[in-house]
Amino acid sequence: MRVQRPWRRDQTGDLDPRYHRWLLDAFDKRQIGDYGIDAVLTQEEVREMIERADILLAETTRYLTAPEGS
């Protein structure tokens, strides 16, 4: 949960709120995959999670490497 908090608490508007939702969704699916008895993810769900992860990584890198105040 600690990784998720920066998105939830972002008051600057620099981070798109959808990224927080994506992170929560992926975390929930991971929990189900780790602890669920009959966990099943479709190829489409996995494809969407990978695409979102790529976008989230690129946006996080951009945010963390941007000059302060931009």
DSSP file (Angstrom, degrees, kcal/mol; ACC not computed):
  #  RESIDUE AA STRUCTURE BP1 BP2  ACC     N-H-->O    O-->H-N    N-H-->O    O-->H-N    TCO  KAPPA ALPHA  PHI   PSI    X-CA   Y-CA   Z-CA
    1    1 A M    >>        0   0    0      0, 0.0     4,-1.1     0, 0.0     3,-0.7   0.000 360.0 360.0 360.0 -27.5    0.0    0.0    0.0
    2    2 A R  T 34  +     0   0    0      1,-0.3     3,-0.4     2,-0.2     0, 0.0   0.863 360.0  53.2 -60.9 -35.8    2.9    2.4    0.6
    3    3 A V  T 34 S+     0   0    0      1,-0.2     4,-0.4     2,-0.1    -1,-0.3   0.812 106.1  55.2 -67.7 -28.6    3.6    2.7   -3.1
    4    4 A Q  T X> S+     0   0    0     -3,-0.7     4,-1.4     1,-0.2     3,-0.8   0.754  89.5  76.6 -76.9 -24.8    0.0    3.6   -3.8
    5    5 A R  H 3X S+     0   0    0     -4,-1.1     4,-2.7    -3,-0.4     5,-0.2   0.834  81.0  64.1 -63.0 -37.5   -0.2    6.5   -1.5
    6    6 A P  H 3> S+     0   0    0      0, 0.0     4,-0.6     0, 0.0    -1,-0.2   0.883 106.5  46.1 -56.2 -35.7    1.7    9.1   -3.5
    7    7 A W  H X4 S+     0   0    0     -3,-0.8     3,-0.6    -4,-0.4    -2,-0.2   0.908 113.3  48.2 -71.7 -40.5   -1.0    9.0   -6.2
    8    8 A R  H 3< S+     0   0    0     -4,-1.4    -1,-0.2     1,-0.2    -3,-0.1   0.879 117.3  41.8 -66.2 -36.8   -3.8    9.2   -3.7
    9    9 A R  H 3< S+     0   0    0     -4,-2.7     2,-0.4     2,-0.0    -1,-0.2   0.455  78.7 127.5 -92.9  -1.3   -2.2   12.1   -1.9
   10   10 A D    <<  +     0   0    0     -4,-0.6    -3,-0.0    -3,-0.6     3,-0.0  -0.416  25.6 170.4 -62.6 114.8   -1.1   14.1   -5.0
   11   11 A Q        +     0   0    0     -2,-0.4    -1,-0.2     1,-0.1    -4,-0.0   0.469  64.4  72.5-101.6  -6.3   -2.5   17.5   -4.5
   12   12 A T  S    S-     0   0    0      1,-0.0    -1,-0.1     0, 0.0    -2,-0.1   0.716  95.1-128.8 -83.9 -21.4   -0.6   19.2   -7.3
   13   13 A G  S    S+     0   0    0      2,-0.1    -2,-0.0    -3,-0.0    -3,-0.0   0.511  75.2 121.5  82.3   4.4   -2.6   17.6  -10.1
   14   14 A D        +     0   0    0      1,-0.1     2,-0.5     2,-0.1    49,-0.0   0.780  63.6  61.9 -70.4 -26.6    0.7   16.5  -11.7
   15   15 A L  S    S-     0   0    0     -8,-0.1    -2,-0.1    48,-0.0    -1,-0.1  -0.883  89.9-121.6-107.0 128.4   -0.3   12.8  -11.6
   16   16 A D    >>  -     0   0    0     -2,-0.5     3,-1.8     1,-0.2     4,-0.6  -0.486  18.1-135.3 -65.8 127.8   -3.3   11.6  -13.5
   17   17 A P  H 3> S+     0   0    0      0, 0.0     4,-1.5     0, 0.0     3,-0.5   0.742  99.7  71.1 -59.4 -23.0   -5.8   10.0  -11.1
   18   18 A R  H 3> S+     0   0    0      1,-0.2     4,-2.6     2,-0.2     5,-0.2   0.824  89.3  62.2 -64.9 -27.7   -6.3    7.1  -13.4
   19   19 A Y  H <> S+     0   0    0     -3,-1.8     4,-2.3     1,-0.2    -1,-0.2   0.881 101.1  51.9 -64.7 -36.5   -2.8    5.9  -12.6
   20   20 A H  H  X S+     0   0    0     -4,-0.6     4,-2.3    -3,-0.5    -1,-0.2   0.931 110.4  47.9 -62.7 -45.0   -3.9    5.4   -9.0
   21   21 A R  H  X S+     0   0    0     -4,-1.5     4,-2.7     1,-0.2    -2,-0.2   0.912 111.0  51.3 -62.6 -43.0   -6.9    3.4  -10.0
   22   22 A W  H  X S+     0   0    0     -4,-2.6     4,-2.6     1,-0.2    -1,-0.2   0.910 109.9  49.8 -60.7 -42.2   -4.6    1.3  -12.3
   23   23 A L  H  X S+     0   0    0     -4,-2.3     4,-2.3     1,-0.2    -1,-0.2   0.912 111.6  47.8 -64.4 -42.9   -2.2    0.6   -9.5
   24   24 A L  H  X S+     0   0    0     -4,-2.3     4,-2.5     2,-0.2    -2,-0.2   0.915 112.0  50.1 -63.3 -43.4   -5.0   -0.4   -7.1
   25   25 A D  H  X S+     0   0    0     -4,-2.7     4,-2.3     2,-0.2    -2,-0.2   0.925 112.0  47.1 -61.6 -45.2   -6.5   -2.7   -9.8
   26   26 A A  H  X S+     0   0    0     -4,-2.6     4,-2.3     1,-0.2    -1,-0.2   0.900 111.5  51.5 -64.4 -40.1   -3.2   -4.4  -10.5
   27   27 A F  H  X S+     0   0    0     -4,-2.3     4,-2.5    -5,-0.2    -2,-0.2   0.923 109.6  49.9 -61.9 -44.2   -2.6   -4.8   -6.8
   28   28 A D  H  X S+     0   0    0     -4,-2.5     4,-2.3     1,-0.2    -2,-0.2   0.913 111.4  48.5 -60.3 -43.5   -6.0   -6.4   -6.3
   29   29 A K  H  X S+     0   0    0     -4,-2.3     4,-2.7     1,-0.2    -1,-0.2   0.875 110.1  52.0 -66.9 -35.8   -5.4   -8.9   -9.1
   30   30 A R  H  X S+     0   0    0     -4,-2.3     4,-2.8     2,-0.2     5,-0.2   0.928 108.7  50.8 -64.2 -43.3   -2.0   -9.7   -7.7
   31   31 A Q  H  X S+     0   0    0     -4,-2.5     4,-2.7     1,-0.2     5,-0.4   0.920 111.9  47.2 -59.6 -43.7   -3.5  -10.5   -4.3
   32   32 A I  H  X S+     0   0    0     -4,-2.3     4,-2.9     1,-0.2     7,-0.2   0.920 113.0  49.2 -63.6 -43.4   -6.1  -12.7   -6.0
   33   33 A G  H  < S+     0   0    0     -4,-2.7    -2,-0.2     1,-0.2    -1,-0.2   0.874 116.5  42.2 -63.4 -37.9   -3.3  -14.4   -8.0
   34   34 A D  H  < S+     0   0    0     -4,-2.8    -2,-0.2    -5,-0.2    -1,-0.2   0.873 134.1  15.4 -76.0 -37.7   -1.2  -15.0   -4.9
   35   35 A Y  H  < S+     0   0    0     -4,-2.7    -3,-0.2    -5,-0.2    -2,-0.2   0.539  95.6 106.2-119.8 -10.5   -3.9  -16.0   -2.5
   36   36 A G     <  -     0   0    0     -4,-2.9     3,-0.5    -5,-0.4    -4,-0.0  -0.463  57.3-146.4 -75.9 146.4   -7.0  -17.0   -4.6
   37   37 A I  S    S+     0   0    0      1,-0.2    -1,-0.1    -2,-0.1    -5,-0.0   0.932  96.7  23.2 -76.6 -48.2   -7.9  -20.6   -4.9
   38   38 A D  S    S+     0   0    0      2,-0.1     2,-0.3    -6,-0.0    -1,-0.2  -0.333  83.3 166.3-115.5  49.1   -9.3  -20.4   -8.5
   39   39 A A        +     0   0    0     -3,-0.5     2,-0.4    -7,-0.2   -10,-0.0  -0.492   6.3 173.6 -71.5 127.8   -7.6  -17.3   -9.8
   40   40 A V        -     0   0    0     -2,-0.3     2,-0.4     2,-0.0    -2,-0.1  -0.993  12.8-172.3-137.8 128.8   -7.9  -16.9  -13.5
   41   41 A L        -     0   0    0     -2,-0.4     2,-0.1    -8,-0.0    -2,-0.0  -0.970  21.5-132.0-117.4 136.1   -6.8  -13.9  -15.6
   42   42 A T     >  -     0   0    0     -2,-0.4     4,-2.2     1,-0.1     5,-0.2  -0.386  24.9-111.3 -78.8 163.3   -7.7  -13.7  -19.3
   43   43 A Q  H  > S+     0   0    0      1,-0.2     4,-2.8     2,-0.2     5,-0.2   0.886 120.2  54.4 -59.9 -38.3   -5.1  -12.9  -21.9
   44   44 A E  H  > S+     0   0    0      2,-0.2     4,-2.5     1,-0.2    -1,-0.2   0.907 107.0  49.8 -64.1 -41.8   -6.9   -9.6  -22.5
   45   45 A E  H  > S+     0   0    0      2,-0.2     4,-2.3     1,-0.2    -1,-0.2   0.918 113.5  46.1 -61.6 -43.1   -6.7   -8.7  -18.8
   46   46 A V  H  X S+     0   0    0     -4,-2.2     4,-2.3     2,-0.2    -2,-0.2   0.920 111.8  51.1 -66.7 -43.5   -3.0   -9.5  -18.7
   47   47 A R  H  X S+     0   0    0     -4,-2.8     4,-2.4     1,-0.2    -2,-0.2   0.920 111.4  48.3 -58.9 -45.1   -2.4   -7.5  -22.0
   48   48 A E  H  X S+     0   0    0     -4,-2.5     4,-2.5     1,-0.2    -1,-0.2   0.900 110.4  51.3 -64.3 -41.0   -4.2   -4.5  -20.5
   49   49 A M  H  X S+     0   0    0     -4,-2.3     4,-2.3     2,-0.2    -1,-0.2   0.892 110.8  48.6 -63.8 -39.1   -2.2   -4.7  -17.3
   50   50 A I  H  X S+     0   0    0     -4,-2.3     4,-2.3     2,-0.2    -2,-0.2   0.920 111.5  49.2 -67.2 -43.5    1.1   -4.8  -19.2
   51   51 A E  H  X S+     0   0    0     -4,-2.4     4,-2.1     1,-0.2    -2,-0.2   0.923 113.1  47.3 -60.8 -44.1    0.1   -1.8  -21.3
   52   52 A R  H  X S+     0   0    0     -4,-2.5     4,-3.0     1,-0.2    -1,-0.2   0.891 109.8  53.1 -65.0 -39.0   -0.9    0.1  -18.2
   53   53 A A  H  X S+     0   0    0     -4,-2.3     4,-2.6     2,-0.2    -1,-0.2   0.906 108.3  50.6 -63.4 -40.8    2.3   -0.8  -16.5
   54   54 A D  H  X S+     0   0    0     -4,-2.3     4,-2.2     2,-0.2    -2,-0.2   0.921 113.6  44.9 -61.7 -44.1    4.3    0.5  -19.5
   55   55 A I  H  X S+     0   0    0     -4,-2.1     4,-2.7     2,-0.2     5,-0.2   0.924 113.5  50.0 -65.0 -45.1    2.4    3.8  -19.4
   56   56 A L  H  X S+     0   0    0     -4,-3.0     4,-2.5     1,-0.2     5,-0.2   0.897 110.9  49.3 -62.5 -41.7    2.7    4.1  -15.6
   57   57 A L  H  X S+     0   0    0     -4,-2.6     4,-2.5     2,-0.2    -1,-0.2   0.928 112.8  47.0 -63.7 -45.1    6.5    3.4  -15.7
   58   58 A A  H  X S+     0   0    0     -4,-2.2     4,-2.3     1,-0.2    -2,-0.2   0.918 115.1  46.0 -63.0 -43.6    7.0    6.0  -18.5
   59   59 A E  H  X S+     0   0    0     -4,-2.7     4,-2.5     2,-0.2    -2,-0.2   0.885 112.5  50.1 -68.9 -38.6    4.8    8.6  -16.7
   60   60 A T  H  X S+     0   0    0     -4,-2.5     4,-2.7    -5,-0.2     5,-0.2   0.916 111.1  49.4 -65.2 -42.9    6.5    7.9  -13.3
   61   61 A T  H  X S+     0   0    0     -4,-2.5     4,-1.8    -5,-0.2    -2,-0.2   0.927 111.9  48.8 -61.0 -45.2   10.0    8.3  -14.9
   62   62 A R  H  X S+     0   0    0     -4,-2.3     4,-1.0     1,-0.2    -2,-0.2   0.928 113.2  47.4 -59.2 -46.3    8.9   11.6  -16.5
   63   63 A Y  H  < S+     0   0    0     -4,-2.5     3,-0.3     1,-0.2    -2,-0.2   0.908 114.5  45.2 -63.1 -44.2    7.5   12.9  -13.3
   64   64 A L  H  < S+     0   0    0     -4,-2.7    -1,-0.2     1,-0.2    -2,-0.2   0.738 118.1  42.4 -76.1 -22.7   10.6   11.9  -11.2
   65   65 A T  H  < S+     0   0    0     -4,-1.8    -1,-0.2    -5,-0.2    -2,-0.2   0.490  86.9 110.1-102.4  -3.9   13.1   13.3  -13.7
   66   66 A A  S  < S-     0   0    0     -4,-1.0     3,-0.1    -3,-0.3     4,-0.0  -0.438  81.4 -99.1 -70.4 143.3   11.3   16.5  -14.6
   67   67 A P    >   -     0   0    0      0, 0.0     3,-1.8     0, 0.0    -1,-0.1  -0.340  52.4 -89.5 -58.8 144.0   13.0   19.7  -13.4
   68   68 A E  T 3  S+     0   0    0      1,-0.3    -3,-0.0     2,-0.1     0, 0.0  -0.298 113.3  24.5 -58.5 134.2   11.4   21.0  -10.2
   69   69 A G  T 3         0   0    0     -3,-0.1    -1,-0.3     1,-0.0    -3,-0.0   0.477 360.0 360.0  89.9   3.6    8.5   23.4  -10.9
   70   70 A S    <         0   0    0     -3,-1.8    -2,-0.1    -4,-0.0    -4,-0.0   0.472 360.0 360.0-100.1 360.0    7.7   22.0  -14.4
